[in-house]
Amino acid sequence: MAQLRVGVVGVGRMGSVHARHLAGSVSGAKLVALADVDRSRLDALANELGVKGFTDYREMFRSPEVDAVVIAGPTDQREEMLGAAVEAGKPVFCEKPLAQSMDAVRRLRALVERSGAFVQIGFMRRFDPGYAAARRHIEAGAIGEVIGVHSMTRDPKLPPYDYIATSGGIYADLAIHDFDIVRFLMADEVASVYAVGGVYKYERLAEYGDVDNTFCTLTFTRGGIGTVHGSRNAVSGYDVRAEVYGTEGSIRIGYDRETPVLLFGGRGGSFDCVPFFFERFHDAYRLELEAFVTAVKRGDPPPVGVEDGERALAIAEAALESLRSGRPVRVAGACDAGVEAS
């Protein structure tokens, strides 16, 4: 297979990011089709990228001109979309979260295991050069025995409310990346979560049972500890960082400056900030798609599998339960998942 011909379902903010990468910068891949129910949005991107557009994603899945698919449609439709892709025999790259509930994710995992389908989950931070290098340093013993981890995601603003309505909330939508990356960095499973949070800026979030700021305390199965902070109002820009600390040192990951310049004047120093997720993780989005294409063409297992999506969502659901109950919550299946996180 000289090139893997890929179709993308959903051309909103993440789908358009993946489509543009596949249209020219992902080695070994070729974007051939897009699908979306919004005809005007679909036509605009399809014309820009010079590919065919489908308003029915199932029709795209059945096309012999499509070898593999990227699913970036609404969270509440992903179970149905992924099931249809598996039925059509297409390898799948699916955005996180896999679905809105653990029951749905378990059904999908059973389907994937039963069918032997290839499904990769879009946890792009694992492919970011900084996070990947940190994992290698940790595995090499650079900071001794790992004690704990802190991870944070602060969006500069709230996404549209129609997005919030189907996103799954701050834990399943925003902090789920943190829940995955702490597993990746610690090579361990989160055993329990204690979450606090509230609506401090966007009062309408209360209508959705959501919050705009949260802090979570984590315990791991091997005794490690951690924290996760999620926010919808960083204001100055997109702020994503992490730190892993051990008995012999620590590793810090991330940056705030988009341009490596500090300006000093009569009022002190200043610098610009990373605008949003696309700029911060531009390379990571490309690298995760390259890993997807390489694994499909070689017949390798997915580098980030359905079980990783299941574990991250289990932590998110435990965090939401903790927020509502005001007490620590055990993460479902943490001990059964084994100690090593893939």
C-alpha positions as CSV (number, residue, x, y, z in Angstrom):
1,M,0.0,0.0,0.0
2,A,1.8,3.1,-1.2
3,Q,-0.6,5.5,0.5
4,L,-3.3,5.0,3.1
5,R,-6.4,6.7,1.7
6,V,-8.2,8.3,4.7
7,G,-11.7,9.8,5.2
8,V,-12.5,12.1,8.1
9,V,-15.9,12.1,9.8
10,G,-16.8,15.5,11.4
11,V,-15.2,18.7,10.1
12,G,-15.6,20.8,13.2
13,R,-12.5,22.1,15.1
14,M,-10.7,18.8,15.6
15,G,-11.9,17.1,12.3
16,S,-10.6,20.1,10.3
17,V,-7.2,19.9,12.1
18,H,-6.9,16.2,11.2
19,A,-8.1,16.8,7.6
20,R,-5.6,19.5,6.9
21,H,-2.7,17.4,8.3
22,L,-3.8,14.4,6.2
23,A,-4.1,16.6,3.1
24,G,-0.4,17.2,3.0
25,S,1.8,16.7,6.0
26,V,1.3,13.1,7.1
27,S,3.8,10.8,5.5
28,G,2.2,7.7,3.8
29,A,-1.3,9.1,3.9
30,K,-3.7,10.7,1.5
31,L,-6.9,12.5,2.4
32,V,-9.6,11.4,0.0
33,A,-13.0,12.2,1.6
34,L,-14.8,14.1,4.3
35,A,-18.2,13.5,5.9
36,D,-20.4,15.9,7.9
37,V,-24.2,16.6,8.2
38,D,-23.5,20.4,7.9
39,R,-23.5,20.8,4.1
40,S,-22.1,24.3,4.0
41,R,-19.2,23.5,6.4
42,L,-18.5,20.2,4.5
43,D,-18.5,21.9,1.1
44,A,-16.2,24.7,2.3
45,L,-13.5,22.3,3.6
46,A,-13.9,19.7,0.8
47,N,-13.4,22.4,-1.8
48,E,-10.4,23.9,0.0
49,L,-8.7,20.5,0.2
50,G,-9.9,19.1,-3.1
51,V,-11.6,16.0,-1.8
52,K,-15.1,14.4,-2.1
53,G,-17.7,15.2,0.5
54,F,-20.4,13.0,2.0
55,T,-23.4,14.0,4.2
56,D,-23.8,10.3,5.1
57,Y,-20.7,9.0,6.9
58,R,-21.9,5.4,6.3
59,E,-21.7,5.9,2.6
60,M,-18.2,7.1,3.0
61,F,-17.3,4.1,5.0
62,R,-18.6,1.8,2.2
63,S,-16.5,3.5,-0.4
64,P,-13.8,1.3,-1.9
65,E,-11.7,4.4,-2.3
66,V,-11.4,4.9,1.5
67,D,-8.9,2.6,3.3
68,A,-9.2,4.0,6.8
69,V,-11.2,6.6,8.7
70,V,-10.7,9.3,11.3
71,I,-13.8,9.9,13.6
72,A,-14.1,13.4,15.0
73,G,-17.9,13.7,15.1
74,P,-19.9,14.7,18.2
75,T,-19.1,12.6,21.3
76,D,-22.7,11.4,21.7
77,Q,-22.5,9.9,18.2
78,R,-19.1,8.2,18.3
79,E,-20.3,4.8,19.5
80,E,-22.6,4.5,16.4
81,M,-19.9,5.9,14.1
82,L,-17.2,3.6,15.4
83,G,-19.5,0.6,15.2
84,A,-20.3,1.4,11.6
85,A,-16.6,1.8,10.7
86,V,-15.7,-1.6,12.3
87,E,-18.6,-3.2,10.4
88,A,-17.3,-1.7,7.2
89,G,-13.8,-3.2,8.0
90,K,-12.0,0.1,8.2
91,P,-9.1,0.8,10.6
92,V,-10.2,3.7,12.8
93,F,-8.5,6.7,14.5
94,C,-11.1,8.1,16.9
95,E,-10.9,11.3,18.9
96,K,-11.3,11.2,22.7
97,P,-13.5,10.4,24.5
98,L,-14.6,7.3,22.8
99,A,-18.2,7.8,24.0
100,Q,-20.1,9.6,26.7
101,S,-20.5,6.7,29.2
102,M,-18.5,3.8,30.5
103,D,-21.3,1.4,29.4
104,A,-20.9,2.6,25.8
105,V,-17.1,2.3,26.0
106,R,-17.3,-1.2,27.3
107,R,-19.6,-2.2,24.4
108,L,-17.1,-0.7,22.0
109,R,-14.2,-2.5,23.6
110,A,-16.1,-5.8,23.4
111,L,-16.8,-5.1,19.7
112,V,-13.2,-4.2,18.9
113,E,-11.9,-7.3,20.7
114,R,-14.5,-9.6,19.1
115,S,-13.8,-8.3,15.6
116,G,-10.1,-7.7,15.9
117,A,-10.5,-4.2,14.5
118,F,-7.8,-1.6,14.6
119,V,-8.8,1.4,16.7
120,Q,-6.5,4.1,17.9
121,I,-7.5,6.8,20.3
122,G,-6.5,10.5,19.9
123,F,-4.5,11.2,23.0
124,M,-2.0,13.4,21.2
125,R,0.1,14.4,24.2
126,R,1.8,11.0,24.2
127,F,3.3,12.0,20.8
128,D,4.3,15.5,21.8
129,P,8.2,15.6,21.7
130,G,8.3,17.0,25.3
131,Y,6.0,14.4,26.9
132,A,7.6,11.6,24.9
133,A,11.1,12.7,26.0
134,A,10.0,12.9,29.6
135,R,8.7,9.3,29.5
136,R,12.1,8.2,28.2
137,H,14.0,10.0,30.9
138,I,11.7,8.5,33.6
139,E,12.2,5.0,32.2
140,A,15.9,5.6,32.2
141,G,15.9,6.4,35.9
142,A,16.8,10.1,35.5
143,I,14.7,11.2,38.5
144,G,15.0,8.0,40.6
145,E,11.9,6.4,41.9
146,V,8.9,8.3,40.8
147,I,6.8,9.8,43.6
148,G,4.2,11.9,41.9
149,V,2.9,14.0,39.0
150,H,1.1,17.3,38.4
151,S,-0.8,18.0,35.1
152,M,-2.8,21.0,34.1
153,T,-4.9,22.1,31.2
154,R,-6.2,25.7,31.1
155,D,-8.2,26.7,28.0
156,P,-8.2,30.5,27.2
157,K,-12.0,30.6,27.0
158,L,-15.1,28.5,27.1
159,P,-16.1,26.6,23.9
160,P,-19.6,27.3,22.4
161,Y,-22.5,25.9,24.6
162,D,-23.7,23.7,21.8
163,Y,-20.3,22.0,22.1
164,I,-20.5,21.8,25.9
165,A,-23.9,20.1,25.6
166,T,-22.5,17.0,24.0
167,S,-18.8,17.2,25.2
168,G,-19.2,15.2,28.4
169,G,-18.1,18.1,30.6
170,I,-14.8,19.4,31.9
171,Y,-13.6,15.9,33.1
172,A,-14.5,13.9,30.0
173,D,-13.6,16.6,27.5
174,L,-10.8,18.8,28.9
175,A,-9.2,16.9,31.8
176,I,-9.3,13.6,30.1
177,H,-6.1,14.4,28.4
178,D,-4.5,15.0,31.8
179,F,-6.0,11.7,33.1
180,D,-4.4,9.9,30.2
181,I,-1.0,11.6,30.3
182,V,-0.5,11.0,34.1
183,R,-1.0,7.3,33.4
184,F,1.5,7.5,30.6
185,L,4.1,9.4,32.6
186,M,3.7,7.3,35.8
187,A,3.3,4.0,34.0
188,D,0.7,3.2,36.5
189,E,-3.1,3.3,37.0
190,V,-5.1,5.9,38.9
191,A,-6.7,4.1,41.9
192,S,-8.8,6.9,43.3
193,V,-9.8,10.6,42.7
194,Y,-10.9,13.4,44.9
195,A,-12.3,16.3,42.9
196,V,-13.4,19.8,43.9
197,G,-14.5,22.6,41.5
198,G,-17.1,25.2,40.8
199,V,-18.6,27.7,38.4
200,Y,-16.6,30.9,38.9
201,K,-16.9,32.7,35.5
202,Y,-19.5,31.1,33.2
203,E,-22.7,30.9,35.2
204,R,-24.6,29.2,32.4
205,L,-22.4,26.0,32.9
206,A,-24.5,25.2,35.9
207,E,-27.4,24.4,33.5
208,Y,-25.2,21.6,32.1
209,G,-24.1,20.3,35.5
210,D,-20.6,21.4,34.6
211,V,-17.9,23.6,36.2
212,D,-15.3,25.9,34.7
213,N,-12.5,25.2,37.2
214,T,-11.5,22.0,39.0
215,F,-8.7,20.5,41.0
216,C,-8.3,16.7,41.4
217,T,-6.1,14.7,43.8
218,L,-5.1,11.3,42.6
219,T,-3.7,8.2,44.1
220,F,-2.0,5.5,42.1
221,T,-2.1,1.7,42.5
222,R,1.6,1.6,43.4
223,G,1.3,4.4,46.0
224,G,2.2,7.4,43.8
225,I,0.3,10.6,44.2
226,G,-0.8,13.3,41.8
227,T,-2.9,16.4,41.0
228,V,-4.8,17.5,37.9
229,H,-6.0,21.1,37.4
230,G,-8.5,22.0,34.6
231,S,-9.8,25.5,33.8
232,R,-11.8,27.1,31.1
233,N,-10.6,30.7,31.7
234,A,-6.8,31.0,31.4
235,V,-7.5,34.3,29.5
236,S,-3.9,35.0,28.5
237,G,-3.6,31.9,26.3
238,Y,-3.6,28.1,26.2
239,D,-1.6,26.9,29.3
240,V,-0.7,23.2,29.4
241,R,2.1,21.9,31.6
242,A,3.1,18.9,33.7
243,E,5.8,17.9,36.2
244,V,6.9,14.5,37.4
245,Y,9.0,14.4,40.5
246,G,11.0,11.6,42.0
247,T,13.5,10.7,44.7
248,E,16.4,12.1,42.6
249,G,14.9,15.0,40.7
250,S,12.0,16.2,38.6
251,I,11.0,16.8,35.0
252,R,9.0,19.7,33.8
253,I,7.1,19.6,30.5
254,G,5.5,22.5,28.6
255,Y,5.9,26.2,27.9
256,D,3.8,29.4,27.9
257,R,5.6,31.5,25.3
258,E,4.8,31.1,21.7
259,T,7.7,33.2,20.6
260,P,11.0,32.8,22.4
261,V,11.3,36.5,23.2
262,L,11.0,38.4,26.5
263,L,10.3,42.2,26.1
264,F,11.5,44.4,29.0
265,G,10.4,48.0,29.4
266,G,9.4,50.6,32.0
267,R,6.6,48.4,33.3
268,G,8.6,45.2,33.5
269,G,8.8,42.2,31.3
270,S,6.3,40.7,29.0
271,F,5.9,37.9,26.4
272,D,3.3,36.4,24.1
273,C,1.4,33.2,25.0
274,V,0.4,30.1,23.0
275,P,-3.1,31.0,21.6
276,F,-4.8,27.6,21.7
277,F,-4.4,23.8,21.4
278,F,-3.7,23.7,17.7
279,E,-0.6,25.9,18.0
280,R,0.7,24.1,21.1
281,F,0.2,20.5,19.8
282,H,0.5,21.1,16.1
283,D,3.4,18.6,15.7
284,A,1.7,16.1,18.1
285,Y,-1.4,16.0,16.0
286,R,0.7,15.2,12.9
287,L,2.8,12.6,14.8
288,E,-0.1,10.7,16.2
289,L,-1.6,10.4,12.7
290,E,1.8,9.3,11.3
291,A,1.9,6.6,14.0
292,F,-1.7,5.6,13.0
293,V,-0.7,5.3,9.3
294,T,2.5,3.4,10.1
295,A,0.8,0.9,12.4
296,V,-2.1,0.2,10.0
297,K,0.3,-0.3,7.0
298,R,2.6,-2.6,9.1
299,G,-0.2,-4.5,10.8
300,D,1.0,-3.5,14.2
301,P,-1.3,-2.9,17.2
302,P,-2.5,0.6,17.8
303,P,0.0,2.7,19.9
304,V,-2.9,4.0,22.0
305,G,-5.8,1.6,22.2
306,V,-9.4,1.3,23.2
307,E,-8.3,0.2,26.7
308,D,-6.5,3.5,27.2
309,G,-9.7,5.4,26.3
310,E,-11.6,3.2,28.7
311,R,-9.2,3.9,31.6
312,A,-9.1,7.7,31.0
313,L,-12.9,7.9,30.9
314,A,-13.2,5.8,34.1
315,I,-11.0,8.4,35.8
316,A,-13.2,11.2,34.4
317,E,-16.4,9.5,35.6
318,A,-14.9,9.0,39.1
319,A,-13.9,12.7,39.2
320,L,-17.4,13.8,38.3
321,E,-18.9,11.5,41.0
322,S,-16.4,12.8,43.5
323,L,-17.3,16.4,42.6
324,R,-21.0,15.7,43.2
325,S,-20.5,13.6,46.4
326,G,-17.8,15.6,48.0
327,R,-15.7,12.5,48.8
328,P,-12.9,10.5,47.2
329,V,-14.0,7.9,44.7
330,R,-12.3,4.6,43.6
331,V,-11.7,4.4,39.9
332,A,-13.7,1.5,38.4
333,G,-11.5,-1.4,37.4
334,A,-8.2,0.2,38.4
335,C,-6.8,-2.9,40.0
336,D,-8.1,-5.2,37.3
337,A,-6.4,-3.0,34.6
338,G,-3.0,-4.0,35.9
339,V,-0.1,-1.9,37.1
340,E,1.5,-1.0,33.8
341,A,-0.1,1.7,31.7
342,S,0.5,1.3,28.0
